[in-house]
Amino acid sequence: MDHLAWPDMLLGMRVLETCLYVNDLEQAEAFYVGVLGFAVQGKVTGRHLFLYAEGAMLLLFDPAASAMVGRTPAHAGASGGHVCFEVQSAEQDVWQDKLERAGVSVTRYRWDDRGESLYFRDPSGNLLELAPARIWGLSQMH
């Protein structure tokens, strides 16, 4: 199946939340809120941090604490995940400068005429990406 020929039942769906696992929630909060500018929606010290990300939620979990059975099913995982956040092409130089001023190493990758991605790692080693929607042939969010 062509990667852009989505099944009819998926039309209108969007990702509501994405989860990453982090080794240090306080360090993750400093990075995601202080460097990337996300807003804290909720948190439980030592277990999780819920961040608002432009119409969706980014959930950061401590791997050991989230593997324990509780009111919701256990979340089991480890750091080393990947998530891409949509940004406009015109914003990428500003983001690269901001990240590098914060001591974050950034790798730029060009997807032919579809645009570029900025790749970098959070303090736990998760691979993050900033890219325009057109790298997937999608229309922009904004």
Backbone bond lengths (Angstrom), bond angles and torsions (degrees), N, CA, C in turn:
res aa  C-N    CA-C-N  psi(-1)  N-CA   C-N-CA  omega(-1)  CA-C   N-CA-C  phi
1 M - - - 1.453 - - 1.517 108.65 -
2 D 1.295 116.44 135.84 1.458 121.95 176.84 1.528 109.05 -60.25
3 H 1.352 117.29 136.16 1.464 120.55 -175.19 1.530 113.65 -63.94
4 L 1.323 118.47 -13.54 1.463 120.28 178.09 1.528 112.49 -105.15
5 A 1.323 118.49 0.87 1.454 122.10 178.42 1.532 108.91 -94.43
6 W 1.309 116.14 76.99 1.467 121.45 -175.71 1.527 110.61 -71.31
7 P 1.319 117.96 144.52 1.471 120.37 176.14 1.536 110.21 -61.31
8 D 1.340 115.94 147.10 1.467 121.06 -178.56 1.527 112.64 -54.49
9 M 1.317 118.35 -36.88 1.468 120.64 -176.59 1.525 112.47 -66.19
10 L 1.323 118.82 -18.21 1.458 121.01 179.98 1.523 112.91 -89.54
11 L 1.321 117.74 -11.79 1.455 119.65 -179.16 1.524 109.34 -60.62
12 G 1.297 116.43 132.69 1.457 121.01 -178.89 1.518 113.89 90.49
13 M 1.318 118.44 -10.34 1.460 120.60 177.92 1.523 109.35 -84.40
14 R 1.310 116.20 152.67 1.451 121.45 174.11 1.520 107.65 -144.22
15 V 1.284 116.58 162.67 1.465 120.08 177.46 1.525 107.74 -72.74
16 L 1.319 117.34 124.86 1.455 122.55 179.94 1.526 111.18 -90.82
17 E 1.321 115.48 -38.71 1.468 118.70 178.40 1.507 110.45 -147.64
18 T 1.313 114.52 152.37 1.455 123.68 175.62 1.520 106.68 -129.95
19 C 1.310 117.02 141.97 1.459 121.08 -177.27 1.524 110.27 -120.44
20 L 1.322 115.35 134.49 1.457 122.87 171.60 1.518 108.08 -125.07
21 Y 1.313 116.04 155.21 1.454 121.57 177.91 1.515 108.67 -108.52
22 V 1.330 116.02 134.25 1.459 121.64 -175.66 1.520 110.09 -127.63
23 N 1.323 115.35 150.57 1.468 120.88 -177.42 1.519 113.14 -82.22
24 D 1.324 117.93 -23.99 1.456 122.46 -175.69 1.530 108.06 -144.44
25 L 1.332 116.41 106.09 1.470 120.86 -176.20 1.524 113.12 -64.30
26 E 1.325 118.22 -36.35 1.464 120.47 178.90 1.528 110.70 -66.54
27 Q 1.321 116.57 -42.90 1.462 121.06 177.45 1.531 109.99 -65.18
28 A 1.328 116.66 -39.92 1.469 121.02 178.04 1.527 110.40 -63.56
29 E 1.326 117.75 -42.27 1.464 120.40 179.02 1.527 110.69 -62.63
30 A 1.316 116.95 -43.61 1.467 120.32 178.40 1.528 110.54 -59.81
31 F 1.326 118.06 -39.87 1.460 121.74 -178.77 1.527 111.87 -73.33
32 Y 1.334 117.35 -54.06 1.462 120.52 -174.18 1.529 112.39 -70.04
33 V 1.324 117.81 -34.72 1.468 120.70 178.94 1.528 110.31 -87.41
34 G 1.337 116.57 -48.67 1.458 120.53 -175.29 1.517 115.18 -73.26
35 V 1.338 117.70 -38.16 1.464 120.89 -177.51 1.532 111.20 -95.77
36 L 1.345 116.86 -49.60 1.459 120.05 -175.74 1.525 113.84 -86.64
37 G 1.322 118.25 -20.14 1.456 121.06 174.57 1.521 116.66 86.96
38 F 1.315 118.99 18.49 1.457 121.03 176.79 1.527 110.39 -70.72
39 A 1.318 116.49 157.37 1.464 122.13 177.77 1.525 109.21 -102.87
40 V 1.337 116.83 137.18 1.462 121.37 177.80 1.526 108.56 -75.41
41 Q 1.317 115.85 124.52 1.468 122.29 177.38 1.528 110.26 -96.98
42 G 1.331 116.30 -30.97 1.458 120.70 179.65 1.514 109.63 -175.44
43 K 1.332 114.90 158.55 1.462 118.12 176.33 1.511 110.41 -161.29
44 V 1.308 114.30 151.73 1.458 122.82 170.68 1.516 104.97 -125.96
45 T 1.322 116.40 114.70 1.459 121.94 -177.13 1.529 110.23 -52.22
46 G 1.312 115.90 130.02 1.456 121.92 177.93 1.515 114.96 82.07
47 R 1.348 118.39 -4.85 1.466 119.96 -178.96 1.522 113.32 -123.12
48 H 1.346 117.38 -55.99 1.459 118.34 -176.07 1.523 112.32 -155.46
49 L 1.323 113.67 164.43 1.463 123.69 177.43 1.524 105.57 -137.83
50 F 1.333 117.10 123.93 1.463 121.64 179.29 1.517 107.97 -107.60
51 L 1.329 116.63 124.23 1.455 122.58 -176.75 1.520 110.82 -118.58
52 Y 1.332 115.94 142.12 1.455 121.46 176.55 1.522 108.53 -88.00
53 A 1.342 116.14 131.47 1.455 121.31 -176.35 1.529 110.29 -134.09
54 E 1.342 117.24 76.04 1.476 122.43 173.25 1.522 112.90 47.38
55 G 1.306 117.12 67.47 1.456 121.23 176.12 1.514 115.00 89.05
56 A 1.311 117.99 2.29 1.464 121.76 179.08 1.530 108.42 -147.47
57 M 1.296 115.81 169.49 1.454 121.67 -179.55 1.525 110.36 -112.50
58 L 1.322 115.16 139.46 1.458 122.29 172.22 1.524 106.06 -110.64
59 L 1.329 116.30 117.84 1.458 121.82 -178.35 1.517 108.90 -103.11
60 L 1.327 116.37 126.93 1.462 121.84 177.23 1.519 107.53 -114.10
61 F 1.318 116.10 121.57 1.458 121.36 -176.79 1.516 111.17 -117.83
62 D 1.335 115.45 144.89 1.458 121.98 166.60 1.529 105.24 -75.74
63 P 1.337 119.03 124.07 1.469 120.47 -174.03 1.527 114.13 -58.95
64 A 1.326 118.17 -42.71 1.471 120.44 -176.98 1.522 111.18 -69.89
65 A 1.320 116.78 -46.56 1.463 120.14 -177.80 1.524 111.85 -67.20
66 S 1.317 117.09 -37.20 1.467 119.12 -177.07 1.527 112.90 -77.45
67 A 1.335 117.58 -13.61 1.466 120.90 177.69 1.523 111.85 -79.20
68 M 1.341 117.41 -12.60 1.467 121.24 179.84 1.524 109.87 -78.26
69 V 1.327 115.32 141.99 1.454 120.83 178.00 1.526 108.71 -68.08
70 G 1.307 115.76 136.79 1.464 121.73 178.70 1.510 109.04 -146.98
71 R 1.339 116.10 -147.32 1.472 120.50 179.73 1.524 111.30 -68.73
72 T 1.317 117.53 -27.93 1.466 121.75 177.27 1.521 108.44 -112.72
73 P 1.314 117.66 162.98 1.466 118.61 177.09 1.528 110.86 -57.93
74 A 1.312 115.33 148.04 1.459 120.75 179.43 1.523 110.17 -63.02
75 H 1.316 116.25 140.31 1.461 122.72 173.19 1.527 105.96 -102.29
76 A 1.296 117.42 117.40 1.456 120.15 179.26 1.523 108.94 -113.22
77 G 1.286 116.66 134.15 1.454 119.66 179.75 1.513 110.48 -178.61
78 A 1.309 114.78 -174.63 1.460 121.46 178.84 1.521 108.12 -145.09
79 S 1.318 115.88 162.29 1.459 118.69 175.23 1.520 108.50 -64.51
80 G 1.312 115.70 160.38 1.457 120.84 -177.49 1.513 112.31 116.60
81 G 1.334 117.02 11.77 1.454 121.28 178.63 1.524 111.79 -80.16
82 H 1.323 115.52 -176.84 1.457 121.65 -179.63 1.520 109.31 -142.00
83 V 1.331 116.29 139.51 1.460 121.79 171.94 1.522 107.45 -146.17
84 C 1.329 115.26 143.30 1.462 121.56 178.30 1.520 108.02 -114.05
85 F 1.324 116.65 128.55 1.454 122.73 176.49 1.521 108.71 -102.67
86 E 1.330 115.97 134.93 1.455 119.52 -179.77 1.518 111.15 -76.61
87 V 1.323 115.23 130.93 1.467 122.94 171.30 1.525 107.38 -136.13
88 Q 1.294 116.45 159.79 1.455 121.63 175.92 1.534 109.18 -76.38
89 S 1.312 116.86 147.37 1.472 121.05 178.10 1.520 111.08 -54.22
90 A 1.330 116.78 -39.91 1.463 121.57 -177.46 1.528 112.45 -66.03
91 E 1.337 117.97 -17.91 1.468 122.49 -178.81 1.526 112.76 -90.84
92 Q 1.315 118.26 -10.55 1.464 120.29 -170.58 1.526 113.79 -66.12
93 D 1.323 118.60 -38.80 1.467 119.43 178.25 1.527 110.80 -63.72
94 V 1.330 116.45 -39.69 1.466 120.90 178.69 1.524 109.89 -63.72
95 W 1.340 116.42 -44.02 1.465 120.12 178.54 1.525 111.69 -64.31
96 Q 1.310 117.59 -42.78 1.462 119.81 179.83 1.525 109.98 -61.21
97 D 1.313 116.79 -44.28 1.467 120.52 178.55 1.521 110.96 -61.66
98 K 1.333 117.23 -45.47 1.469 121.24 -179.82 1.526 111.14 -61.30
99 L 1.314 117.11 -45.06 1.465 120.92 179.97 1.524 111.46 -64.44
100 E 1.310 116.66 -45.95 1.465 119.73 -179.07 1.525 111.59 -65.48
101 R 1.340 117.85 -35.19 1.477 119.93 175.54 1.519 111.31 -65.70
102 A 1.323 117.10 -25.54 1.466 121.72 177.23 1.528 111.70 -86.90
103 G 1.345 117.60 5.32 1.458 121.47 177.69 1.520 114.11 85.00
104 V 1.326 117.75 15.39 1.461 122.21 -178.44 1.533 109.21 -95.32
105 S 1.315 116.44 128.89 1.459 122.05 177.43 1.531 108.90 -78.72
106 V 1.334 116.87 129.03 1.470 122.55 -176.64 1.528 109.85 -118.91
107 T 1.325 116.09 135.37 1.456 122.64 173.28 1.522 107.87 -114.05
108 R 1.325 116.17 128.99 1.470 121.99 177.83 1.516 108.79 -99.19
109 Y 1.329 116.56 136.62 1.453 121.31 177.86 1.521 108.93 -133.18
110 R 1.337 117.46 129.22 1.469 122.39 -179.97 1.521 109.60 -95.87
111 W 1.336 115.45 129.26 1.463 123.62 176.91 1.534 108.79 -98.89
112 D 1.318 116.48 68.64 1.465 121.86 -177.41 1.525 109.53 49.16
113 D 1.334 117.54 -129.67 1.466 120.21 -178.11 1.528 113.04 -89.40
114 R 1.339 117.06 4.58 1.470 120.37 -178.22 1.522 113.34 -83.56
115 G 1.306 118.10 -12.95 1.456 120.21 179.72 1.507 112.46 126.32
116 E 1.315 114.68 -170.72 1.464 121.24 -177.99 1.524 111.01 -124.30
117 S 1.317 114.69 155.61 1.458 122.51 173.16 1.516 108.53 -116.59
118 L 1.313 115.42 144.46 1.466 122.50 169.51 1.521 106.35 -105.50
119 Y 1.315 116.98 122.37 1.464 122.09 178.18 1.522 109.70 -110.11
120 F 1.339 115.48 139.93 1.462 121.61 176.92 1.518 108.14 -161.04
121 R 1.318 116.05 166.96 1.472 120.91 -178.01 1.522 111.05 -112.84
122 D 1.329 114.59 145.44 1.462 119.16 172.74 1.528 107.95 -80.97
123 P 1.336 118.76 174.29 1.473 120.05 -177.40 1.527 114.76 -60.18
124 S 1.350 118.38 -20.28 1.466 121.14 178.89 1.516 113.11 -93.29
125 G 1.323 118.20 -2.40 1.450 121.25 178.32 1.517 115.22 97.47
126 N 1.343 118.32 1.34 1.458 119.97 175.19 1.521 109.03 -66.50
127 L 1.331 116.67 139.22 1.452 121.79 179.61 1.523 109.24 -87.54
128 L 1.322 116.44 118.74 1.458 122.19 179.07 1.513 109.21 -108.16
129 E 1.325 114.82 153.87 1.455 120.78 -177.96 1.523 108.62 -140.30
130 L 1.314 116.05 141.76 1.464 123.20 171.93 1.516 106.20 -119.49
131 A 1.342 117.22 123.42 1.461 120.34 -175.57 1.516 110.72 -154.98
132 P 1.335 116.95 154.95 1.463 120.27 173.00 1.535 109.44 -76.74
133 A 1.333 116.70 152.32 1.468 121.57 -179.08 1.522 112.42 -60.69
134 R 1.312 116.68 -23.30 1.472 118.59 -175.71 1.529 112.87 -69.17
135 I 1.336 119.28 -11.33 1.471 118.45 175.10 1.526 109.81 -62.54
136 W 1.341 116.56 -23.20 1.464 122.42 176.89 1.528 111.70 -105.19
137 G 1.319 117.53 7.08 1.448 120.35 -178.28 1.515 113.14 75.48
138 L 1.348 117.12 18.83 1.458 122.55 -179.31 1.515 110.54 -98.76
139 S 1.313 116.54 155.83 1.464 119.14 176.02 1.517 109.01 -77.33
140 Q 1.320 115.37 154.92 1.454 120.02 -176.69 1.507 111.71 -70.45
141 M 1.313 116.28 154.09 1.447 124.00 -177.31 1.516 111.26 -74.75
142 H 1.307 118.24 -41.44 1.466 122.51 -173.26 1.499 111.57 -76.92
